[in-house]
Amino acid sequence: MSPVRRVISLVFALALFGCGAYLTFHIVFLSEGWRGWMVMASALMLTIGAYWLYEDLINAKPGTWGPKNAKSRTVQAVRLFPRFA
């Protein structure tokens, strides 16, 4: 994963996580009237954001992004499609 893509992934993961946490808190504790689907939707947003944050950033293994990995992907593509090399 390139550094730019990693930053974009971080921004989206934090946005989903933050919005989901805020909406869940707001709906459950501050809202006068709420429905079950609202809580489920905000909790789902929180869960997706947390999972994305964990998988792409916290649980990421060293060497899974950057020029070295890009080169190996290029080599794999050339092996798959030697005609286009």
Helices and strands as residue ranges (DSSP letters): H 3-25, I 26-30, H 36-53, I 54-58, H 67-80, G 82-84
